């Protein structure tokens, strides 16, 4: 058991759960927050050694409460994984409601800022690492996904900006840009996309697979392993990067 502390937002399922499992296995003190209490309960049953908080990160007051917990329970923070995000609507730009736009931006972008502004003082003290979860949609245009794409492009800009700001304090900041990740979330995205386009889910799933050279969906465990590498001494000179984990995306327009 080492004494390093990692905070993973939206950590109860999918990518966040894989990161929590990996770092817990390696002996880190892991704290996970998520808006889904039931999913948190399941994770804590599997990994009873981790800490957890049920938090809506779009609410700054709840973010403040989360960091009160981090201060009281751990007194430090070495790694922040900003993993929170939703898919948002699948619709042509003229059909996106203001409510759907604002909700996606609140979850996928504003919450990243709310968490980072509280985490940075702790990361400066530990000369730690921040990993921000963008997407290959943050590197390519993606039709019918305007609010999601807007947030994911913005995360890369914030990553590069914060890498410049925090580099003098020894803090490294990188973004990961996964492609389609195996699991219930991409299944729901495909179902919604199929309805919007008037196609079968199988046809849309095949189109997604054909978007990258390897013809694959990404495993959450692969992303967890990349987070592990980026936070290790082996990556001590890597900062300000937006790193794809996507089987080499060729297009997102099929």
C-alpha positions in Angstrom: 0.0 0.0 0.0 1.4 3.4 -0.9 0.1 6.7 0.3 -0.8 8.3 -3.0 -4.4 9.5 -3.4 -6.4 9.4 -6.7 -9.8 11.0 -7.2 -11.9 9.7 -10.1 -15.0 11.5 -11.1 -17.9 9.5 -12.6 -16.0 6.6 -11.3 -18.7 4.0 -10.6 -19.1 2.6 -14.1 -17.4 2.3 -17.4 -14.0 3.9 -17.8 -14.0 5.4 -14.3 -14.7 2.0 -12.7 -11.8 0.4 -14.7 -9.5 3.2 -13.5 -10.6 2.7 -9.9 -10.1 -1.0 -10.1 -6.6 -0.7 -11.6 -5.3 1.9 -9.2 -6.8 0.1 -6.2 -5.1 -3.1 -7.2 -1.8 -1.2 -7.3 -2.3 0.0 -3.8 -3.4 3.6 -4.2 -5.9 5.2 -1.9 -8.8 5.6 -4.3 -11.8 8.0 -3.9 -14.6 7.8 -6.5 -17.5 10.2 -6.9 -20.6 9.6 -9.0 -24.1 10.9 -9.3 -25.5 7.3 -9.2 -25.6 6.0 -5.6 -26.7 2.5 -6.7 -23.6 2.2 -9.0 -21.4 3.5 -6.2 -22.8 0.9 -3.8 -22.0 -1.9 -6.3 -18.5 -0.6 -6.8 -17.8 -0.4 -3.1 -19.1 -3.9 -2.6 -16.5 -5.0 -5.2 -13.8 -2.7 -3.8 -14.6 -2.1 -0.1 -11.2 -0.4 0.4 -12.1 2.6 -1.7 -13.8 5.8 -0.6 -16.9 7.2 -2.4 -19.1 10.2 -2.5 -22.5 10.7 -4.3 -22.1 14.1 -6.0 -23.7 16.1 -8.8 -20.6 17.8 -10.2 -22.7 20.4 -12.0 -23.4 21.9 -8.6 -20.4 23.9 -7.3 -21.6 23.6 -3.7 -21.6 19.8 -3.9 -18.1 20.0 -5.5 -17.0 22.0 -2.4 -18.5 19.3 -0.1 -16.5 16.7 -2.1 -13.3 18.5 -1.5 -14.1 19.0 2.2 -14.2 15.2 2.3 -10.9 14.8 0.4 -9.2 17.2 2.8 -10.6 15.5 5.9 -10.2 11.9 4.8 -6.9 12.1 3.0 -5.3 15.6 3.5 -3.8 15.4 0.0 -4.4 14.6 -3.7 -1.9 13.2 -6.1 -4.0 12.3 -9.2 -7.2 13.7 -10.5 -9.1 11.9 -13.3 -11.8 14.2 -14.7 -13.9 11.5 -16.2 -17.4 12.9 -15.9 -19.5 13.2 -19.0 -22.7 12.4 -20.8 -23.4 11.6 -24.5 -25.9 14.5 -24.9 -28.5 14.6 -27.7 -28.1 13.1 -31.1 -29.8 15.6 -33.4 -29.2 18.1 -36.2 -28.1 21.4 -34.8 -31.4 23.1 -35.6 -33.3 20.4 -33.6 -31.2 20.6 -30.4 -33.1 22.1 -27.6 -31.6 24.8 -25.4 -32.1 22.5 -22.4 -30.2 19.6 -24.0 -27.4 22.0 -25.0 -27.0 23.5 -21.6 -27.2 20.1 -19.8 -24.5 18.6 -21.9 -22.2 21.7 -21.5 -22.9 21.7 -17.7 -21.9 18.1 -17.3 -19.2 17.7 -19.9 -17.4 21.0 -19.5 -18.5 23.2 -16.6 -18.1 20.3 -14.1 -14.5 19.8 -15.2 -13.8 23.4 -14.3 -15.6 23.2 -11.0 -13.5 20.2 -10.0 -10.2 21.4 -11.4 -10.3 24.7 -9.6 -10.6 22.9 -6.2 -8.1 20.2 -7.1 -5.3 22.3 -8.4 -4.0 23.7 -5.0 -3.7 20.1 -3.8 -2.0 18.9 -7.0 0.5 21.8 -6.7 1.4 20.6 -3.2 2.0 17.0 -4.4 3.4 17.8 -7.8 0.7 15.5 -9.1 -1.1 14.7 -12.3 -4.4 15.6 -13.9 -6.0 13.5 -16.6 -9.0 15.0 -18.5 -11.3 12.7 -20.5 -11.9 14.2 -23.9 -12.8 12.0 -26.9 -11.9 11.4 -30.5 -14.9 13.7 -31.1 -12.6 16.4 -29.6 -10.2 15.8 -32.5 -12.8 15.4 -35.4 -16.1 16.9 -36.3 -18.9 14.5 -35.4 -22.3 15.1 -37.1 -25.5 15.2 -34.9 -23.4 15.6 -31.7 -22.8 19.4 -31.4 -22.9 19.9 -27.7 -20.8 16.8 -26.9 -18.2 17.8 -29.5 -18.1 21.4 -28.3 -17.3 20.3 -24.7 -14.7 17.7 -25.8 -12.8 20.2 -28.0 -12.9 22.7 -25.1 -11.4 20.1 -22.7 -8.4 19.8 -25.0 -8.0 23.5 -24.9 -8.2 23.6 -21.1 -5.7 20.7 -20.9 -3.1 22.6 -22.9 -3.8 25.8 -21.0 -3.6 24.1 -17.6 -0.4 22.3 -18.6 1.2 25.7 -19.3 -0.1 27.2 -16.0 0.8 24.2 -13.8 4.0 23.1 -15.4 6.2 25.4 -13.2 4.7 23.7 -10.2 5.6 20.2 -11.4 2.0 19.3 -12.2 1.4 17.4 -15.5 -1.9 17.7 -17.3 -3.0 15.5 -20.2 -6.2 14.6 -22.1 -7.2 11.2 -23.3 -9.3 10.9 -26.5 -11.0 7.5 -26.5 -13.0 6.2 -29.5 -16.2 4.2 -29.0 -15.8 2.4 -25.7 -17.4 -1.0 -25.1 -20.3 -0.9 -22.7 -23.9 0.3 -22.1 -23.2 3.9 -22.9 -22.1 3.3 -26.5 -25.0 0.8 -26.9 -27.4 3.6 -26.0 -25.6 6.1 -28.4 -25.9 3.6 -31.2 -29.6 3.0 -30.5 -30.3 6.8 -30.5 -28.2 7.3 -33.6 -30.0 4.5 -35.4 -33.4 6.1 -34.7 -32.3 9.5 -35.8 -30.9 8.2 -39.1 -33.6 5.7 -39.7 -31.2 2.8 -39.8 -30.9 -0.5 -37.9 -28.7 -0.5 -34.8 -26.6 -3.3 -36.4 -25.9 -1.1 -39.4 -24.9 1.9 -37.2 -22.7 -0.3 -35.0 -20.9 -1.6 -38.1 -20.4 2.0 -39.3 -18.8 2.9 -36.0 -16.5 0.0 -36.3 -15.5 1.1 -39.8 -14.5 4.5 -38.5 -11.1 3.4 -37.3 -8.3 1.5 -39.0 -8.3 -1.4 -36.5 -12.1 -1.9 -36.7 -12.5 -2.1 -32.9 -14.3 -0.7 -29.9 -12.0 0.3 -27.0 -11.9 -1.6 -23.8 -12.2 0.4 -20.6 -9.2 -1.5 -19.2 -7.0 -0.2 -22.0 -7.9 3.4 -21.0 -7.1 2.6 -17.4 -3.7 1.3 -18.4 -3.0 4.5 -20.3 -4.0 6.6 -17.3 -1.6 4.4 -15.2 1.2 5.1 -17.6 0.6 8.8 -17.8 0.7 9.1 -14.0 3.9 7.0 -13.7 7.6 8.1 -13.7 7.9 6.6 -17.2 5.7 9.6 -18.4 7.4 12.2 -16.3 8.0 14.5 -19.3 4.6 14.1 -21.0 2.2 17.0 -20.4 -0.2 19.1 -22.4 -1.0 16.2 -24.8 -4.3 15.0 -26.3 -3.7 11.3 -26.7 -6.1 9.2 -28.9 -7.0 5.7 -27.8 -9.3 4.9 -30.7 -7.8 2.3 -33.1 -6.7 5.1 -35.3 -9.9 7.0 -36.2 -10.1 7.9 -39.9 -13.5 9.7 -39.8 -16.5 10.2 -37.6 -18.8 11.1 -40.5 -19.9 7.7 -41.8 
